[in-house]
Amino acid sequence: MKLEKHGIIVIGMIIACLSSVNLWISKAEGQEKRFPSKPIELINNTPPGGPLDNGARIITGELTKELGVAISLSYKTGAGGLTGASYITTAKPDGYTLLTASSNVFTLAPLLEKEVPYDPSKDFTFIAYYGVSPTVLVSESSSSLVSFDALAKFAKAKPGTLNCGSTGLNTMGHLLIEFLRTRGIEMVHVPFKGAPPTISNLLGKHVDLAALMYSAALPHVKSGELRFLASSHKIPEPGVPTLKEKGFSEGEALGPGIGFLAPPNLPKPILGQLAASFEKVIRMPSVVASLDKIGIIVDYKGPDEFKKMIIDDYGTMGKIIKAAGLNK
């Protein structure tokens, strides 16, 4: 009788242990399914302090609150942004490694660089496009080039006379200059290494005008040193025409858009959660206002629309590059 009672107690203990194990397994499985459950790493393929970095910090500041986990910025720069972009294509597709990048690495690099280790339409998961820092044409404030029409008239009357600076070869500014050249507005391209020397040479009147990112030119326009002549996209400053408004329908492809991406084959539930969270944050009035202050025009696009825009712009850029005679 005592032996039988002892056996019942042992069996009860075993059942209790098994129940505890099953409960622990269930909790563990639930934790694995919950996303996110640990910090997210955001790769930036450009150096700290630029528009991508500043924009990412504004958005991730709110996104951290929305997702409930920390988001750290890591910089993988080099090769015109290809290093960081290619890194994300081989990262684990679990939502914990993301990329912030401009459209340059999807619409320009594959067409101009000799070796690009990815296919922009296949090797990424597009999450959210949040805006653009338009490419703008600017002149020094005392210049006689007071408008795009004045620029076009002078360039057509004296082709190859005007010198136009850019932030470097194969940048959006360079492509804008080449594009206008194929449309009869011929200028001499003068590449510099980045925005600061381009602006310095324009202010010093060593070049007649420059093609820059809106975010780089904006402080100097506000100070009265520079003047906007035209833009790839509509900007807040009144009276500045877009290239499209001036008859160049391809103009919007010449402004670098900015967005967030993940490795290929990101599971749909994780993509859906990230996309919804990014959209909520990007549409916040406080975020829109903060991005506007640094020269980023907010224009949200979800995963499918973002991918379609990249594919369409890639096609447009291919035509522009071919017409300009630029080769890999």
Contacts in CASP RR format, 6 or more apart in sequence:
PFRMAT RR
TARGET T0000
AUTHOR 0000-0000-0000
METHOD contacts of the structure
MODEL  1
MKLEKHGIIVIGMIIACLSSVNLWISKAEGQEKRFPSKPIELINNTPPGG
PLDNGARIITGELTKELGVAISLSYKTGAGGLTGASYITTAKPDGYTLLT
ASSNVFTLAPLLEKEVPYDPSKDFTFIAYYGVSPTVLVSESSSSLVSFDA
LAKFAKAKPGTLNCGSTGLNTMGHLLIEFLRTRGIEMVHVPFKGAPPTIS
NLLGKHVDLAALMYSAALPHVKSGELRFLASSHKIPEPGVPTLKEKGFSE
GEALGPGIGFLAPPNLPKPILGQLAASFEKVIRMPSVVASLDKIGIIVDY
KGPDEFKKMIIDDYGTMGKIIKAAGLNK
31 37 0 8 1.000
35 95 0 8 1.000
35 269 0 8 1.000
35 270 0 8 1.000
35 273 0 8 1.000
36 67 0 8 1.000
36 68 0 8 1.000
36 69 0 8 1.000
36 95 0 8 1.000
36 96 0 8 1.000
37 69 0 8 1.000
38 69 0 8 1.000
38 96 0 8 1.000
39 69 0 8 1.000
39 70 0 8 1.000
39 71 0 8 1.000
39 72 0 8 1.000
39 96 0 8 1.000
40 67 0 8 1.000
40 69 0 8 1.000
40 70 0 8 1.000
40 71 0 8 1.000
40 72 0 8 1.000
40 95 0 8 1.000
40 96 0 8 1.000
40 97 0 8 1.000
40 98 0 8 1.000
41 71 0 8 1.000
41 72 0 8 1.000
41 74 0 8 1.000
41 96 0 8 1.000
41 97 0 8 1.000
41 98 0 8 1.000
42 56 0 8 1.000
42 60 0 8 1.000
42 71 0 8 1.000
42 72 0 8 1.000
42 73 0 8 1.000
42 74 0 8 1.000
42 98 0 8 1.000
42 99 0 8 1.000
42 100 0 8 1.000
42 260 0 8 1.000
43 74 0 8 1.000
43 75 0 8 1.000
43 76 0 8 1.000
43 84 0 8 1.000
43 87 0 8 1.000
43 88 0 8 1.000
43 97 0 8 1.000
43 98 0 8 1.000
43 99 0 8 1.000
43 100 0 8 1.000
44 52 0 8 1.000
44 53 0 8 1.000
44 56 0 8 1.000
44 73 0 8 1.000
44 74 0 8 1.000
44 75 0 8 1.000
44 76 0 8 1.000
44 77 0 8 1.000
44 84 0 8 1.000
44 99 0 8 1.000
44 100 0 8 1.000
44 101 0 8 1.000
45 52 0 8 1.000
45 76 0 8 1.000
45 77 0 8 1.000
45 78 0 8 1.000
45 80 0 8 1.000
45 81 0 8 1.000
45 82 0 8 1.000
45 83 0 8 1.000
45 84 0 8 1.000
45 85 0 8 1.000
45 87 0 8 1.000
45 99 0 8 1.000
45 100 0 8 1.000
45 101 0 8 1.000
45 105 0 8 1.000
46 52 0 8 1.000
46 53 0 8 1.000
46 75 0 8 1.000
46 77 0 8 1.000
46 81 0 8 1.000
46 101 0 8 1.000
46 102 0 8 1.000
47 53 0 8 1.000
47 75 0 8 1.000
47 77 0 8 1.000
48 75 0 8 1.000
50 215 0 8 1.000
51 102 0 8 1.000
51 133 0 8 1.000
51 213 0 8 1.000
51 215 0 8 1.000
51 258 0 8 1.000
51 294 0 8 1.000
51 295 0 8 1.000
51 296 0 8 1.000
52 100 0 8 1.000
52 101 0 8 1.000
52 102 0 8 1.000
52 258 0 8 1.000
53 73 0 8 1.000
54 294 0 8 1.000
55 100 0 8 1.000
55 258 0 8 1.000
55 291 0 8 1.000
55 294 0 8 1.000
55 296 0 8 1.000
56 73 0 8 1.000
56 100 0 8 1.000
57 73 0 8 1.000
58 287 0 8 1.000
58 290 0 8 1.000
58 291 0 8 1.000
58 294 0 8 1.000
59 130 0 8 1.000
59 278 0 8 1.000
59 281 0 8 1.000
59 282 0 8 1.000
59 287 0 8 1.000
59 291 0 8 1.000
60 71 0 8 1.000
60 73 0 8 1.000
61 71 0 8 1.000
62 281 0 8 1.000
62 284 0 8 1.000
62 286 0 8 1.000
62 287 0 8 1.000
63 71 0 8 1.000
63 277 0 8 1.000
63 278 0 8 1.000
63 281 0 8 1.000
64 70 0 8 1.000
64 71 0 8 1.000
66 277 0 8 1.000
66 280 0 8 1.000
66 281 0 8 1.000
67 277 0 8 1.000
76 83 0 8 1.000
76 84 0 8 1.000
76 87 0 8 1.000
77 83 0 8 1.000
77 84 0 8 1.000
78 84 0 8 1.000
79 113 0 8 1.000
80 104 0 8 1.000
80 105 0 8 1.000
80 109 0 8 1.000
81 101 0 8 1.000
81 104 0 8 1.000
81 105 0 8 1.000
81 109 0 8 1.000
82 105 0 8 1.000
82 109 0 8 1.000
82 113 0 8 1.000
82 116 0 8 1.000
82 117 0 8 1.000
84 99 0 8 1.000
84 101 0 8 1.000
85 99 0 8 1.000
85 101 0 8 1.000
85 105 0 8 1.000
85 106 0 8 1.000
85 109 0 8 1.000
85 118 0 8 1.000
86 116 0 8 1.000
86 117 0 8 1.000
86 118 0 8 1.000
87 99 0 8 1.000
88 97 0 8 1.000
88 98 0 8 1.000
88 99 0 8 1.000
88 124 0 8 1.000
88 261 0 8 1.000
88 262 0 8 1.000
88 263 0 8 1.000
89 117 0 8 1.000
89 118 0 8 1.000
89 123 0 8 1.000
89 124 0 8 1.000
89 263 0 8 1.000
89 264 0 8 1.000
90 263 0 8 1.000
91 97 0 8 1.000
91 263 0 8 1.000
92 263 0 8 1.000
93 125 0 8 1.000
93 262 0 8 1.000
93 263 0 8 1.000
93 264 0 8 1.000
93 265 0 8 1.000
93 266 0 8 1.000
93 267 0 8 1.000
94 266 0 8 1.000
94 267 0 8 1.000
94 270 0 8 1.000
95 262 0 8 1.000
95 263 0 8 1.000
95 266 0 8 1.000
95 270 0 8 1.000
95 274 0 8 1.000
97 262 0 8 1.000
97 263 0 8 1.000
98 127 0 8 1.000
98 260 0 8 1.000
98 261 0 8 1.000
98 262 0 8 1.000
98 274 0 8 1.000
99 124 0 8 1.000
99 260 0 8 1.000
99 261 0 8 1.000
99 262 0 8 1.000
100 258 0 8 1.000
100 259 0 8 1.000
100 260 0 8 1.000
100 261 0 8 1.000
101 258 0 8 1.000
101 259 0 8 1.000
101 261 0 8 1.000
102 133 0 8 1.000
102 256 0 8 1.000
102 257 0 8 1.000
102 258 0 8 1.000
102 259 0 8 1.000
103 255 0 8 1.000
103 256 0 8 1.000
103 257 0 8 1.000
103 258 0 8 1.000
103 309 0 8 1.000
103 310 0 8 1.000
103 313 0 8 1.000
104 171 0 8 1.000
104 172 0 8 1.000
104 256 0 8 1.000
105 120 0 8 1.000
106 120 0 8 1.000
106 124 0 8 1.000
106 310 0 8 1.000
106 313 0 8 1.000
106 314 0 8 1.000
107 120 0 8 1.000
107 253 0 8 1.000
107 310 0 8 1.000
107 313 0 8 1.000
107 314 0 8 1.000
107 315 0 8 1.000
107 316 0 8 1.000
107 317 0 8 1.000
108 170 0 8 1.000
108 172 0 8 1.000
108 175 0 8 1.000
108 317 0 8 1.000
109 116 0 8 1.000
110 116 0 8 1.000
110 119 0 8 1.000
110 120 0 8 1.000
110 314 0 8 1.000
111 314 0 8 1.000
111 317 0 8 1.000
111 318 0 8 1.000
111 321 0 8 1.000
111 328 0 8 1.000
112 170 0 8 1.000
112 321 0 8 1.000
112 326 0 8 1.000
112 328 0 8 1.000
113 170 0 8 1.000
113 328 0 8 1.000
114 328 0 8 1.000
118 124 0 8 1.000
120 310 0 8 1.000
120 311 0 8 1.000
120 314 0 8 1.000
121 307 0 8 1.000
121 310 0 8 1.000
121 311 0 8 1.000
121 314 0 8 1.000
122 264 0 8 1.000
123 264 0 8 1.000
124 261 0 8 1.000
124 262 0 8 1.000
124 263 0 8 1.000
124 264 0 8 1.000
125 261 0 8 1.000
125 262 0 8 1.000
125 263 0 8 1.000
125 264 0 8 1.000
125 265 0 8 1.000
125 266 0 8 1.000
125 271 0 8 1.000
125 303 0 8 1.000
126 261 0 8 1.000
126 302 0 8 1.000
126 303 0 8 1.000
126 304 0 8 1.000
126 306 0 8 1.000
126 307 0 8 1.000
126 310 0 8 1.000
127 259 0 8 1.000
127 260 0 8 1.000
127 261 0 8 1.000
127 262 0 8 1.000
127 271 0 8 1.000
127 274 0 8 1.000
127 275 0 8 1.000
127 278 0 8 1.000
127 302 0 8 1.000
127 303 0 8 1.000
127 306 0 8 1.000
128 259 0 8 1.000
128 260 0 8 1.000
128 274 0 8 1.000
128 275 0 8 1.000
128 278 0 8 1.000
128 279 0 8 1.000
128 282 0 8 1.000
128 300 0 8 1.000
128 301 0 8 1.000
128 302 0 8 1.000
128 303 0 8 1.000
128 306 0 8 1.000
129 257 0 8 1.000
129 258 0 8 1.000
129 259 0 8 1.000
129 299 0 8 1.000
129 300 0 8 1.000
129 301 0 8 1.000
129 302 0 8 1.000
129 305 0 8 1.000
129 306 0 8 1.000
129 309 0 8 1.000
130 258 0 8 1.000
130 259 0 8 1.000
130 260 0 8 1.000
130 278 0 8 1.000
130 282 0 8 1.000
130 291 0 8 1.000
130 296 0 8 1.000
130 298 0 8 1.000
130 299 0 8 1.000
130 300 0 8 1.000
131 257 0 8 1.000
131 258 0 8 1.000
131 259 0 8 1.000
131 291 0 8 1.000
131 296 0 8 1.000
131 297 0 8 1.000
131 298 0 8 1.000
131 299 0 8 1.000
131 300 0 8 1.000
132 232 0 8 1.000
132 233 0 8 1.000
132 255 0 8 1.000
132 256 0 8 1.000
132 257 0 8 1.000
132 258 0 8 1.000
132 296 0 8 1.000
132 297 0 8 1.000
132 299 0 8 1.000
133 213 0 8 1.000
133 214 0 8 1.000
133 215 0 8 1.000
133 255 0 8 1.000
133 256 0 8 1.000
133 257 0 8 1.000
133 258 0 8 1.000
133 295 0 8 1.000
133 296 0 8 1.000
133 297 0 8 1.000
134 213 0 8 1.000
134 214 0 8 1.000
134 231 0 8 1.000
134 232 0 8 1.000
134 233 0 8 1.000
134 235 0 8 1.000
134 255 0 8 1.000
134 297 0 8 1.000
135 172 0 8 1.000
135 173 0 8 1.000
135 176 0 8 1.000
135 211 0 8 1.000
135 212 0 8 1.000
135 213 0 8 1.000
135 214 0 8 1.000
135 231 0 8 1.000
135 232 0 8 1.000
135 254 0 8 1.000
135 255 0 8 1.000
135 256 0 8 1.000
136 211 0 8 1.000
136 212 0 8 1.000
136 213 0 8 1.000
136 214 0 8 1.000
136 217 0 8 1.000
136 228 0 8 1.000
136 229 0 8 1.000
136 230 0 8 1.000
136 231 0 8 1.000
136 232 0 8 1.000
136 235 0 8 1.000
136 240 0 8 1.000
137 148 0 8 1.000
137 151 0 8 1.000
137 164 0 8 1.000
137 176 0 8 1.000
137 209 0 8 1.000
137 210 0 8 1.000
137 211 0 8 1.000
137 228 0 8 1.000
137 229 0 8 1.000
137 230 0 8 1.000
137 231 0 8 1.000
138 202 0 8 1.000
138 209 0 8 1.000
138 210 0 8 1.000
138 212 0 8 1.000
138 217 0 8 1.000
138 220 0 8 1.000
138 221 0 8 1.000
138 226 0 8 1.000
138 227 0 8 1.000
138 228 0 8 1.000
138 229 0 8 1.000
139 145 0 8 1.000
139 146 0 8 1.000
139 151 0 8 1.000
139 202 0 8 1.000
139 208 0 8 1.000
139 209 0 8 1.000
139 226 0 8 1.000
139 227 0 8 1.000
139 229 0 8 1.000
140 202 0 8 1.000
140 203 0 8 1.000
140 204 0 8 1.000
140 205 0 8 1.000
140 209 0 8 1.000
140 225 0 8 1.000
140 226 0 8 1.000
140 227 0 8 1.000
141 224 0 8 1.000
141 225 0 8 1.000
141 226 0 8 1.000
141 227 0 8 1.000
143 208 0 8 1.000
143 209 0 8 1.000
143 227 0 8 1.000
144 150 0 8 1.000
145 151 0 8 1.000
145 154 0 8 1.000
145 162 0 8 1.000
145 208 0 8 1.000
145 209 0 8 1.000
145 229 0 8 1.000
146 227 0 8 1.000
147 229 0 8 1.000
148 229 0 8 1.000
148 230 0 8 1.000
148 241 0 8 1.000
148 246 0 8 1.000
151 162 0 8 1.000
151 185 0 8 1.000
151 209 0 8 1.000
151 229 0 8 1.000
151 230 0 8 1.000
152 185 0 8 1.000
152 246 0 8 1.000
154 161 0 8 1.000
154 162 0 8 1.000
155 161 0 8 1.000
155 162 0 8 1.000
155 180 0 8 1.000
155 184 0 8 1.000
155 185 0 8 1.000
155 186 0 8 1.000
155 187 0 8 1.000
156 184 0 8 1.000
156 185 0 8 1.000
156 186 0 8 1.000
159 184 0 8 1.000
159 186 0 8 1.000
160 186 0 8 1.000
160 187 0 8 1.000
160 188 0 8 1.000
161 188 0 8 1.000
162 187 0 8 1.000
162 188 0 8 1.000
162 208 0 8 1.000
162 209 0 8 1.000
163 187 0 8 1.000
163 188 0 8 1.000
163 190 0 8 1.000
163 206 0 8 1.000
163 207 0 8 1.000
163 208 0 8 1.000
163 209 0 8 1.000
164 177 0 8 1.000
164 187 0 8 1.000
164 188 0 8 1.000
164 189 0 8 1.000
164 190 0 8 1.000
164 207 0 8 1.000
164 208 0 8 1.000
164 209 0 8 1.000
164 210 0 8 1.000
164 211 0 8 1.000
165 177 0 8 1.000
165 189 0 8 1.000
165 190 0 8 1.000
165 191 0 8 1.000
165 192 0 8 1.000
165 198 0 8 1.000
165 201 0 8 1.000
165 202 0 8 1.000
165 207 0 8 1.000
165 209 0 8 1.000
165 210 0 8 1.000
165 211 0 8 1.000
166 173 0 8 1.000
166 174 0 8 1.000
166 176 0 8 1.000
166 177 0 8 1.000
166 189 0 8 1.000
166 190 0 8 1.000
166 191 0 8 1.000
166 192 0 8 1.000
166 198 0 8 1.000
166 210 0 8 1.000
166 211 0 8 1.000
166 212 0 8 1.000
167 173 0 8 1.000
167 191 0 8 1.000
167 192 0 8 1.000
167 193 0 8 1.000
167 194 0 8 1.000
167 195 0 8 1.000
167 198 0 8 1.000
167 212 0 8 1.000
167 213 0 8 1.000
167 216 0 8 1.000
168 174 0 8 1.000
168 191 0 8 1.000
168 192 0 8 1.000
168 193 0 8 1.000
168 194 0 8 1.000
169 191 0 8 1.000
170 326 0 8 1.000
172 211 0 8 1.000
172 213 0 8 1.000
172 232 0 8 1.000
172 254 0 8 1.000
172 255 0 8 1.000
172 256 0 8 1.000
173 211 0 8 1.000
173 212 0 8 1.000
173 254 0 8 1.000
174 189 0 8 1.000
174 191 0 8 1.000
174 211 0 8 1.000
175 254 0 8 1.000
175 317 0 8 1.000
175 320 0 8 1.000
175 321 0 8 1.000
175 324 0 8 1.000
176 211 0 8 1.000
176 232 0 8 1.000
176 243 0 8 1.000
176 254 0 8 1.000
177 187 0 8 1.000
177 189 0 8 1.000
177 211 0 8 1.000
178 189 0 8 1.000
178 320 0 8 1.000
178 321 0 8 1.000
178 324 0 8 1.000
178 325 0 8 1.000
178 326 0 8 1.000
179 248 0 8 1.000
179 250 0 8 1.000
179 251 0 8 1.000
179 254 0 8 1.000
179 320 0 8 1.000
179 323 0 8 1.000
179 324 0 8 1.000
180 186 0 8 1.000
180 187 0 8 1.000
180 248 0 8 1.000
181 187 0 8 1.000
181 324 0 8 1.000
182 320 0 8 1.000
182 323 0 8 1.000
182 324 0 8 1.000
183 248 0 8 1.000
187 208 0 8 1.000
187 209 0 8 1.000
190 201 0 8 1.000
190 207 0 8 1.000
192 198 0 8 1.000
192 201 0 8 1.000
195 212 0 8 1.000
195 213 0 8 1.000
195 216 0 8 1.000
198 207 0 8 1.000
198 210 0 8 1.000
198 212 0 8 1.000
199 210 0 8 1.000
199 212 0 8 1.000
199 216 0 8 1.000
199 217 0 8 1.000
199 220 0 8 1.000
199 226 0 8 1.000
201 207 0 8 1.000
201 210 0 8 1.000
202 209 0 8 1.000
202 210 0 8 1.000
202 226 0 8 1.000
203 220 0 8 1.000
203 225 0 8 1.000
203 226 0 8 1.000
209 229 0 8 1.000
210 217 0 8 1.000
213 256 0 8 1.000
214 231 0 8 1.000
214 235 0 8 1.000
214 295 0 8 1.000
214 297 0 8 1.000
215 294 0 8 1.000
215 295 0 8 1.000
215 296 0 8 1.000
217 226 0 8 1.000
217 228 0 8 1.000
218 295 0 8 1.000
220 226 0 8 1.000
221 227 0 8 1.000
221 228 0 8 1.000
221 237 0 8 1.000
228 235 0 8 1.000
228 237 0 8 1.000
228 240 0 8 1.000
229 240 0 8 1.000
230 240 0 8 1.000
230 241 0 8 1.000
230 242 0 8 1.000
230 243 0 8 1.000
230 246 0 8 1.000
231 240 0 8 1.000
231 241 0 8 1.000
231 242 0 8 1.000
231 243 0 8 1.000
232 242 0 8 1.000
232 243 0 8 1.000
232 251 0 8 1.000
232 252 0 8 1.000
232 253 0 8 1.000
232 254 0 8 1.000
232 255 0 8 1.000
233 242 0 8 1.000
233 252 0 8 1.000
233 255 0 8 1.000
233 297 0 8 1.000
234 242 0 8 1.000
234 297 0 8 1.000
235 297 0 8 1.000
236 292 0 8 1.000
236 297 0 8 1.000
242 251 0 8 1.000
242 252 0 8 1.000
243 250 0 8 1.000
243 251 0 8 1.000
243 252 0 8 1.000
243 254 0 8 1.000
244 251 0 8 1.000
244 252 0 8 1.000
250 316 0 8 1.000
250 319 0 8 1.000
250 320 0 8 1.000
252 313 0 8 1.000
253 312 0 8 1.000
253 313 0 8 1.000
253 316 0 8 1.000
253 317 0 8 1.000
253 320 0 8 1.000
254 320 0 8 1.000
258 296 0 8 1.000
259 306 0 8 1.000
260 274 0 8 1.000
260 278 0 8 1.000
262 271 0 8 1.000
262 274 0 8 1.000
271 303 0 8 1.000
272 303 0 8 1.000
275 302 0 8 1.000
275 303 0 8 1.000
279 300 0 8 1.000
279 302 0 8 1.000
281 287 0 8 1.000
282 288 0 8 1.000
282 298 0 8 1.000
282 300 0 8 1.000
283 300 0 8 1.000
287 298 0 8 1.000
288 298 0 8 1.000
291 297 0 8 1.000
291 298 0 8 1.000
292 298 0 8 1.000
301 309 0 8 1.000
END
